[in-house]
């Protein structure tokens, strides 16, 4: 994200990518911009270092130096900032001059979409189960799950750390399930499938809330654009998880 200096609200929000100054002025005039829990007026000033701004209820990231990346993680990489037992770190696949961390974790053998950022607010919102932001996976499993096993996954299965929340589960092919969950327990999808008698052979995360990218090559990353960042904040605010692609 581009550093956004303090200034008049319409100028700051235009620089942050909300829209043109005319669009932002219309948003302010319609009462859709909130600065620190107060409806903004034309001419109000915003200091990105100290002020919180929401547009249509969605927080707008304004602080200088925030960066956001989407990585298609290969198998064999870990999500720790450092690991003395593994020199394959997911963060090393992202070319960032800023120190970043993964938003949640994928275990070493799980592939697919992973967010990396230095925005702690976004990371907390996406990983806390109270916000209900879904993560979707394709799971190739041993055998072919029958309707009874799929029903168990949908309703919740008993694990050693408690019963899981209801999941969205569909059979998409022989031995392949699409599973969407909003919890973030360790190796949760693998343990859920094993609990109903089907070991996971391969697991790929295909969606994080509204973020989908079927064209990002394995092992490569790209910056998120403003619309994607805004949609992630909207998903946190509304508990929404509908794909944008």
C-alpha positions in Angstrom: 0.0 0.0 0.0 1.1 3.5 -0.7 2.0 5.7 2.3 -0.9 8.1 2.9 -0.1 11.4 4.6 -2.5 13.4 6.7 -4.9 15.8 5.0 -8.5 16.5 4.1 -10.7 13.4 4.2 -11.5 13.4 0.5 -7.8 13.7 -0.5 -6.6 11.0 2.0 -9.3 8.5 0.9 -8.7 9.2 -2.7 -5.0 8.5 -2.3 -5.8 5.3 -0.4 -7.8 4.1 -3.4 -11.3 4.4 -2.2 -12.2 6.3 -5.4 -11.7 9.7 -7.1 -12.0 12.8 -5.0 -15.4 13.4 -6.5 -16.6 9.9 -5.6 -15.2 10.4 -2.0 -16.9 13.7 -1.7 -20.2 12.1 -2.6 -19.6 9.3 -0.1 -19.0 11.9 2.6 -22.0 14.0 1.6 -24.2 10.8 1.8 -23.0 10.2 5.4 -21.2 6.9 4.4 -17.8 7.8 5.8 -17.1 7.5 9.6 -14.0 9.0 11.2 -13.4 7.7 14.7 -17.1 6.8 15.3 -18.3 10.2 13.9 -20.0 10.8 10.6 -17.5 12.7 8.5 -18.1 16.2 7.0 -16.5 17.7 3.9 -13.4 19.4 5.0 -12.6 17.1 7.9 -9.0 16.0 8.2 -7.7 12.5 8.6 -4.4 11.5 10.2 -3.8 7.9 9.0 -1.4 7.4 12.0 -4.1 7.9 14.6 -7.6 7.9 13.0 -9.8 5.0 12.2 -11.9 5.4 9.0 -14.8 3.3 7.8 -16.7 3.5 4.5 -20.1 1.8 4.5 -19.1 0.1 7.7 -15.8 -1.3 6.3 -12.5 -0.2 7.8 -10.1 1.4 5.4 -6.4 0.6 6.0 -4.6 3.9 5.9 -1.5 3.4 8.0 1.8 4.0 6.2 3.9 0.9 5.3 1.1 -1.7 5.3 1.7 -4.5 2.7 -0.5 -7.4 1.6 0.5 -10.4 -0.4 -1.2 -13.5 -1.7 1.0 -16.6 -2.0 0.2 -20.0 -3.7 2.1 -22.1 -1.2 3.8 -25.3 -2.4 3.9 -28.4 -0.3 7.0 -28.7 1.9 7.0 -25.1 3.2 6.2 -24.1 6.7 4.4 -20.9 7.9 6.7 -20.1 10.8 8.8 -16.9 10.8 11.8 -19.2 11.5 12.2 -22.9 11.9 15.5 -24.5 12.9 14.3 -27.9 11.6 13.1 -26.6 8.2 14.8 -24.2 5.8 11.8 -23.9 3.5 9.8 -21.0 4.8 6.7 -19.6 3.1 7.8 -16.0 3.9 10.9 -16.5 1.9 8.8 -17.0 -1.3 7.5 -13.4 -1.1 9.7 -10.6 -2.2 9.0 -8.0 0.5 11.3 -5.3 1.9 9.0 -5.1 4.9 8.9 -7.7 7.6 5.7 -9.7 7.1 4.0 -12.7 8.7 1.5 -15.3 7.5 -2.2 -14.9 8.3 -2.9 -18.1 10.1 -1.0 -21.2 9.0 -1.1 -24.0 6.5 0.7 -27.1 7.7 3.9 -28.1 5.8 2.2 -30.5 3.3 -0.9 -28.3 2.7 -0.8 -26.3 -0.5 -2.7 -23.3 -1.8 -3.6 -19.7 -0.9 -1.9 -18.0 2.0 -2.0 -14.3 2.9 1.1 -12.5 4.3 1.0 -9.0 5.7 2.1 -6.7 8.5 -1.5 -5.6 9.2 -2.2 -7.1 12.6 -5.9 -5.9 12.6 -6.6 -7.7 9.3 -4.8 -10.8 10.5 -6.8 -10.9 13.7 -10.1 -10.4 12.0 -9.4 -13.1 9.4 -8.3 -15.8 11.9 -10.7 -15.2 14.8 -13.7 -17.6 14.5 -16.1 -15.0 15.8 -16.0 -13.2 12.4 -16.9 -16.3 10.5 -14.6 -15.7 7.6 -14.5 -19.0 5.6 -11.5 -20.8 4.3 -12.2 -23.3 1.5 -10.2 -26.4 0.7 -10.1 -29.2 -1.8 -9.3 -32.5 -0.1 -8.3 -35.7 -1.9 -9.0 -38.5 0.5 -8.6 -42.3 0.8 -11.7 -44.0 -0.3 -14.9 -42.2 -1.5 -16.9 -40.6 1.4 -20.5 -41.7 1.6 -23.4 -39.4 2.3 -23.3 -40.3 6.0 -19.7 -39.2 6.3 -20.4 -36.0 4.5 -23.3 -35.3 6.8 -21.1 -35.8 9.8 -18.6 -33.3 8.5 -21.4 -30.8 7.8 -22.9 -31.2 11.3 -19.6 -31.2 13.2 -17.3 -34.0 14.3 -15.8 -34.7 17.7 -12.1 -34.1 17.9 -9.7 -34.2 20.9 -10.1 -30.4 21.3 -13.9 -30.5 21.0 -16.6 -30.7 18.4 -16.1 -28.8 15.2 -18.5 -26.1 14.0 -20.7 -27.0 11.1 -18.8 -27.0 7.8 -19.9 -26.7 4.2 -19.0 -29.9 2.5 -19.6 -31.2 -1.0 -18.3 -34.2 -3.0 -16.9 -32.9 -6.3 -15.3 -36.0 -7.6 -14.4 -39.6 -6.6 -12.5 -39.2 -3.3 -12.5 -35.4 -3.6 -14.3 -33.1 -1.2 -14.7 -29.3 -1.1 -14.7 -28.2 2.5 -15.3 -24.7 3.9 -14.7 -23.9 7.5 -14.4 -20.7 9.6 -12.4 -22.1 12.5 -8.6 -22.2 12.5 -7.6 -25.3 14.6 -4.3 -27.0 13.9 -4.6 -29.4 11.0 -8.4 -29.2 11.3 -9.5 -30.4 7.9 -7.2 -33.3 8.0 -8.4 -34.3 11.4 -12.0 -33.9 10.5 -11.7 -36.2 7.5 -9.8 -38.8 9.5 -12.5 -38.6 12.2 -15.0 -39.9 9.6 -12.7 -42.6 8.3 -11.0 -40.9 5.3 -7.3 -40.0 5.5 -6.3 -36.9 3.5 -3.9 -37.6 0.7 -3.6 -34.0 -0.6 -5.0 -30.8 0.7 -5.2 -27.5 -1.2 -6.7 -24.2 0.1 -8.6 -22.6 -2.7 -10.3 -19.6 -1.1 -9.7 -17.2 1.8 -13.0 -15.3 2.5 -13.6 -13.5 -0.8 -10.1 -14.1 -2.2 -9.8 -16.6 -5.1 -7.0 -16.8 -7.6 -7.0 -19.8 -9.9 -4.2 -18.3 -12.1 -1.5 -17.7 -9.5 1.3 -20.3 -10.2 2.4 -22.6 -7.4 5.3 -21.0 -5.4 4.6 -17.5 -6.7 3.0 -14.5 -4.9 1.5 -11.1 -5.8 0.4 -8.0 -4.0 -3.3 -7.6 -3.2 -5.0 -4.7 -4.8 -7.1 -2.2 -2.9 -10.4 -3.8 -3.8 -9.3 -7.2 -2.4 -8.1 -5.6 0.8 -11.3 -3.7 1.1 -13.3 -6.9 0.5 -11.3 -8.7 3.2 -12.2 -6.0 5.7 -15.8 -6.2 4.5 -15.8 -10.0 5.1 -14.6 -9.4 8.6 -17.2 -6.7 9.3 -20.1 -8.7 7.9 -19.0 -12.2 8.4 -19.4 -12.6 4.6 -17.3 -15.1 2.6 -18.7 -15.0 -0.9 -16.1 -15.3 -3.6 -15.4 -12.2 -5.8 -14.2 -14.2 -8.7 
